[in-house]
Amino acid sequence: MKLRPMLSVLLSGLLFPTLLAQVDPGKVIFSVNGEEVKGGEYYRRMEYLGGVGRVRGNSFEQFPPGLLTIEQIITEKLILQMAKDRGVMPSEKDIDDEIKYRMEDTPKLLDDWMTTGQTKDELRYQMRINLCQLNMLTQGITVTDQQVQTFYNENPSMFTNPKQVQLQVIVVSDDATKQKVDADLAAGKKFADVATAYSIDVSKMRGGEFGTVPVRSLNKEMQDAVNPLKAGGITPWMNSNGSFVRFLVENVIPESKLELNDSLKRKVRRQLMQDRGKVKNDIRKEMADMFAKAKIDIKEKEFSVAFKKLIEEYLKERNAAPGAGQ
């Protein structure tokens, strides 16, 4: 089952941005042929780095990273303020539970976070932002156990892990090499060794390791060749973009139905609540209204002018969207 991801930050940014640790402006960050670059220069360039921006519709608009950072922080402040006003600010226990919940799917979440140079407090802050959004979106919405069970029963394909195969591959470009591969395999040489010797695919460095993939992700010819095979079976040659391909099936993982355990019930309930919340609670409109009314004073002139333009464009886009103002 692939449930849609948690609601992202409403206006901009990612759930877990990758940051560098704070650096002293006077400290040398790196050097180029002995020429030192210090933190002050690094941060200044990072604020105004060109070629950074966002896609709006079919066009790309350039905005300096410093402006996008300001927008991100303002957005987060408004999210927290709105959640507090609506009485849905998450507690410390809520944040603890959310981290535990996330780590069920991503056990290394905390370790991965810490390796970016960020702190546990910063992780908790990001979780708080996410929970504020989720709580506002789903405010006033209840999904019962029976509704979760009904959804599970009526949508079996969403809760079924498809048949998967673990594959090795050999890719060659001509008939002469095909014959050499066939001769070596017939002589009992290991598929991985033959792949390393003859394959033109980058996977040859890993003995032709292709990975574990759903059978349905392969093209029709490959599906027909792989599906009947058991572990250890080798497909005939197939054409692929002008090359010739053979697979070894290392392992077969049958299709399986996910059990509706407590963890899956929580995911289904959360997704159903979000889906219904998008209909009932227009959080984007409320955020747009907050931006329009908020007293935002940006001291840096360049950022102030650019931010005003950015928000004007956002509000114009929001007001022009279908259903705006309803």
Secondary structure as GFF3:
##gff-version 3
##sequence-region A 1 326
A	DSSP	beta_strand	28	32	.	.	.	ID=ss1
A	DSSP	beta_strand	35	38	.	.	.	ID=ss2
A	DSSP	alpha_helix	39	48	.	.	.	ID=ss3
A	DSSP	beta_strand	53	56	.	.	.	ID=ss4
A	DSSP	beta_strand	59	62	.	.	.	ID=ss5
A	DSSP	alpha_helix	65	85	.	.	.	ID=ss6
A	DSSP	alpha_helix	92	105	.	.	.	ID=ss7
A	DSSP	alpha_helix	109	115	.	.	.	ID=ss8
A	DSSP	alpha_helix	120	137	.	.	.	ID=ss9
A	DSSP	alpha_helix	145	154	.	.	.	ID=ss10
A	DSSP	three_ten_helix	156	159	.	.	.	ID=ss11
A	DSSP	beta_strand	160	161	.	.	.	ID=ss12
A	DSSP	beta_strand	164	172	.	.	.	ID=ss13
A	DSSP	alpha_helix	175	186	.	.	.	ID=ss14
A	DSSP	alpha_helix	191	198	.	.	.	ID=ss15
A	DSSP	three_ten_helix	202	206	.	.	.	ID=ss16
A	DSSP	beta_strand	209	214	.	.	.	ID=ss17
A	DSSP	three_ten_helix	215	217	.	.	.	ID=ss18
A	DSSP	alpha_helix	220	226	.	.	.	ID=ss19
A	DSSP	beta_strand	238	240	.	.	.	ID=ss20
A	DSSP	beta_strand	243	253	.	.	.	ID=ss21
A	DSSP	beta_strand	256	257	.	.	.	ID=ss22
A	DSSP	alpha_helix	262	280	.	.	.	ID=ss23
A	DSSP	alpha_helix	283	293	.	.	.	ID=ss24
A	DSSP	alpha_helix	301	320	.	.	.	ID=ss25
###
